Amino acid sequence: RNINNIIMEVSSHAIELKRIEGIKFDIIGFTNISHDHLDFHKTIENYANAKYKLTKYLKKDGLVIYNADDNLIQNYNFKNFKTQSFGIYNGEIRIENIRLSIDGSTYFINNKEISSSLTCMFNIYNITMAYLTLLNMNLKSNEVIKSIKQIKTIDGRMQKLVINNRYIYIDFAHSPDSIEKVLGFIKPLAKKKIIVVFGAGGDRDKTKRPKMLEVCLKYADKIYVTSDNPRFEDPISIINDVTKN
């Protein structure tokens, strides 16, 4: 089909269940690791170790690009691999002069200005990963920067609605870390009250449920705990897990 490049997300489940057997990657990227999927992995250490196993599928001359600010990724041993690291506080390549607003973000990498309609710190890390990956695929930086400007917000991912002069953000955040990143961005921009509506998915990691509420309590003036894809669990049971002390 004349397809020369494939970019794919590989889940920790896919690595452990050997769904990617036979595939060898030219570039592997590690963005961040946080509390998630512990219904499968049991501990955060097992989860991080599962992610690291992706390096077994790297070509001999392949490249690992990683977020050097992430605490768990910092523990990885990359000495046997060709690497490129980035971050705001750590790494060979630094993200500098960050400006975030409700309308987007602007920052610099190696004196190159990058602007995007996407906002929040996690998007800056993700865009940087994409930018460096494409540079290592021999695309020109100016072409990549131009393309980044054209990226539109995806529905459900920091999707902004304005209704009666009120800002409403819809986001897929479903872990303590992702909720922290979303609310941590919104809090300093909020002129009035912050109201959070959220739920926890059924048949998934139960240990993160009360932690999600703890994060909301840090930032929100009012919280509504509701149902979010209960699957085969009782929705009230899930809500009780969220709200228990």
C-alpha positions as CSV (number, residue, x, y, z in Angstrom):
1,R,0.0,0.0,0.0
2,N,3.1,2.3,-0.3
3,I,3.1,2.9,3.5
4,N,6.7,3.5,4.7
5,N,6.2,4.5,8.3
6,I,3.9,3.2,11.0
7,I,3.5,4.9,14.4
8,M,1.7,2.8,17.0
9,E,0.9,2.9,20.7
10,V,1.9,-0.2,22.5
11,S,0.1,-0.9,25.8
12,S,1.6,-2.6,28.8
13,H,-1.0,-5.4,28.3
14,A,0.2,-5.9,24.7
15,I,3.8,-6.3,25.9
16,E,3.0,-8.8,28.7
17,L,0.7,-10.8,26.5
18,K,3.2,-10.8,23.6
19,R,0.9,-9.2,21.1
20,I,3.9,-7.5,19.4
21,E,6.0,-10.6,18.9
22,G,7.9,-10.4,15.6
23,I,7.9,-6.6,15.4
24,K,11.1,-4.7,15.6
25,F,11.0,-0.9,16.1
26,D,13.3,1.8,14.8
27,I,12.3,4.2,17.5
28,I,10.7,3.7,20.9
29,G,9.3,6.6,23.0
30,F,8.5,6.7,26.7
31,T,6.4,9.7,27.7
32,N,5.4,9.0,31.3
33,I,4.3,6.3,33.7
34,S,1.6,6.8,36.4
35,H,-0.8,4.9,38.5
36,D,-3.0,2.9,36.1
37,H,-3.8,-0.7,35.0
38,L,-2.9,-2.1,38.4
39,D,-5.9,-4.5,38.2
40,F,-3.7,-6.3,35.7
41,H,-0.1,-5.5,36.9
42,K,-0.9,-5.4,40.7
43,T,1.9,-3.0,41.5
44,I,3.3,0.2,39.9
45,E,6.7,-1.5,39.8
46,N,5.3,-4.4,37.7
47,Y,3.6,-1.8,35.5
48,A,6.9,0.1,34.9
49,N,8.8,-3.1,34.3
50,A,6.3,-4.2,31.7
51,K,6.7,-0.9,29.9
52,Y,10.5,-1.3,29.9
53,K,10.2,-4.7,28.2
54,L,9.3,-2.8,25.1
55,T,13.1,-2.2,24.6
56,K,13.4,-5.9,23.8
57,Y,11.7,-5.1,20.5
58,L,14.1,-2.4,19.5
59,K,16.3,-2.9,16.4
60,K,20.0,-3.1,17.1
61,D,20.6,0.4,15.7
62,G,17.3,1.7,17.1
63,L,16.7,4.8,19.2
64,V,15.0,5.3,22.6
65,I,13.5,8.7,23.2
66,Y,12.3,9.4,26.7
67,N,11.0,11.9,29.1
68,A,13.8,12.5,31.6
69,D,11.5,14.3,34.0
70,D,9.4,11.2,34.8
71,N,10.4,9.6,38.1
72,L,9.8,6.0,37.1
73,I,11.4,6.4,33.6
74,Q,14.5,7.8,35.4
75,N,15.0,4.4,37.0
76,Y,15.3,2.6,33.6
77,N,18.7,1.4,32.5
78,F,19.2,2.7,28.9
79,K,23.0,2.3,28.9
80,N,22.9,-0.4,26.1
81,F,20.8,1.8,23.8
82,K,21.2,4.8,21.7
83,T,19.1,7.5,23.4
84,Q,17.7,11.0,23.3
85,S,16.3,12.5,26.5
86,F,14.2,15.6,26.9
87,G,12.5,17.5,29.7
88,I,11.8,20.7,31.5
89,Y,14.2,19.9,34.4
90,N,16.3,17.0,33.0
91,G,17.5,15.6,29.8
92,E,19.8,16.5,26.9
93,I,17.1,18.5,25.2
94,R,15.3,21.1,27.3
95,I,11.8,22.5,27.0
96,E,12.1,26.2,27.8
97,N,10.0,29.5,28.0
98,I,6.7,27.7,28.4
99,R,3.5,29.8,28.0
100,L,0.2,28.1,28.7
101,S,-3.2,29.6,28.2
102,I,-6.8,28.4,27.7
103,D,-6.2,28.8,24.0
104,G,-3.0,26.8,23.6
105,S,0.7,26.6,24.4
106,T,4.0,28.0,23.2
107,Y,7.5,27.0,24.1
108,F,11.0,26.6,22.8
109,I,13.3,23.6,22.0
110,N,16.8,24.4,20.9
111,N,15.8,28.0,20.1
112,K,12.9,26.8,17.9
113,E,9.5,28.1,18.9
114,I,6.7,25.6,19.0
115,S,3.1,26.7,19.1
116,S,0.0,24.5,19.4
117,S,-3.7,24.9,20.1
118,L,-3.3,22.0,22.6
119,T,-2.7,23.1,26.2
120,C,-1.7,21.5,29.5
121,M,1.8,20.4,30.5
122,F,1.2,16.7,29.5
123,N,0.5,17.9,25.9
124,I,3.8,19.8,25.9
125,Y,5.6,16.6,26.8
126,N,3.6,14.6,24.2
127,I,4.2,17.2,21.4
128,T,7.9,17.2,22.2
129,M,8.1,13.4,21.9
130,A,6.3,13.6,18.6
131,Y,8.6,16.5,17.4
132,L,11.8,14.6,18.3
133,T,10.6,11.4,16.8
134,L,9.8,13.1,13.5
135,L,13.2,14.8,13.4
136,N,14.8,11.4,13.9
137,M,12.8,10.2,10.9
138,N,14.6,12.9,8.9
139,L,11.8,15.4,8.6
140,K,12.8,19.1,8.7
141,S,12.0,20.9,11.9
142,N,10.3,23.8,10.2
143,E,7.9,21.3,8.5
144,V,7.1,19.6,11.8
145,I,6.6,22.9,13.6
146,K,4.2,24.0,10.9
147,S,2.2,20.7,11.2
148,I,2.1,21.0,15.0
149,K,0.3,24.4,14.6
150,Q,-2.4,22.7,12.6
151,I,-3.2,20.1,15.2
152,K,-6.8,20.5,16.4
153,T,-8.1,19.5,19.8
154,I,-9.6,16.0,19.9
155,D,-13.1,15.6,21.3
156,G,-12.8,14.4,24.9
157,R,-9.2,15.5,25.3
158,M,-9.1,18.8,27.1
159,Q,-12.1,19.7,24.8
160,K,-13.1,23.3,25.6
161,L,-16.7,24.5,25.5
162,V,-17.9,28.0,26.3
163,I,-21.5,28.2,27.5
164,N,-23.0,31.3,29.0
165,N,-19.5,32.7,29.5
166,R,-18.5,29.6,31.5
167,Y,-15.7,27.3,30.4
168,I,-16.4,23.6,30.4
169,Y,-13.6,21.1,29.8
170,I,-14.3,17.5,28.8
171,D,-11.3,15.2,29.3
172,F,-10.7,11.5,29.3
173,A,-8.7,11.7,32.5
174,H,-9.3,8.4,34.3
175,S,-6.4,8.1,36.8
176,P,-5.2,10.2,39.8
177,D,-2.2,11.5,37.7
178,S,-4.3,12.5,34.7
179,I,-6.9,14.3,36.8
180,E,-4.1,16.1,38.7
181,K,-2.6,17.4,35.4
182,V,-6.0,18.6,34.1
183,L,-7.1,20.3,37.4
184,G,-3.6,21.6,38.1
185,F,-3.7,23.5,34.8
186,I,-7.3,24.8,35.3
187,K,-6.9,26.0,38.9
188,P,-4.7,29.0,38.3
189,L,-6.8,30.1,35.4
190,A,-10.1,29.8,37.2
191,K,-11.7,33.2,38.2
192,K,-14.5,31.6,40.1
193,K,-15.5,28.1,41.3
194,I,-14.3,24.9,39.9
195,I,-16.9,22.1,39.6
196,V,-15.8,18.6,38.8
197,V,-18.0,15.8,37.5
198,F,-16.3,12.4,37.3
199,G,-16.7,8.7,37.7
200,A,-14.5,5.6,37.7
201,G,-14.8,2.7,35.2
202,G,-16.0,-0.7,36.3
203,D,-13.9,-3.9,36.3
204,R,-10.7,-2.0,36.5
205,D,-8.1,-1.0,39.1
206,K,-10.1,-0.3,42.3
207,T,-7.2,1.1,44.3
208,K,-7.1,4.3,42.2
209,R,-10.8,5.2,42.9
210,P,-10.4,7.0,46.2
211,K,-7.1,8.6,45.0
212,M,-9.0,10.2,42.1
213,L,-11.3,11.8,44.6
214,E,-8.4,13.0,46.8
215,V,-7.0,14.9,43.8
216,C,-10.4,16.5,43.0
217,L,-10.7,17.6,46.7
218,K,-7.4,19.5,46.3
219,Y,-8.7,21.7,43.5
220,A,-12.5,21.6,43.3
221,D,-15.1,23.7,45.1
222,K,-17.8,21.2,44.3
223,I,-17.6,17.6,43.1
224,Y,-20.2,15.3,41.6
225,V,-19.3,11.6,41.5
226,T,-21.3,9.8,38.8
227,S,-21.2,6.7,36.8
228,D,-18.6,6.1,34.1
229,N,-18.9,2.9,32.1
230,P,-19.5,0.5,35.0
231,R,-19.2,-2.6,32.7
232,F,-20.3,-5.5,35.0
233,E,-20.0,-3.7,38.3
234,D,-22.8,-2.1,40.3
235,P,-22.5,1.7,39.7
236,I,-23.4,2.4,43.4
237,S,-20.6,0.1,44.5
238,I,-18.1,1.9,42.3
239,I,-19.2,5.3,43.7
240,N,-18.9,3.9,47.3
241,D,-15.3,2.9,46.4
242,V,-14.6,6.4,45.2
243,T,-16.0,8.1,48.3
244,K,-14.8,5.8,51.0
245,N,-12.1,7.2,53.4
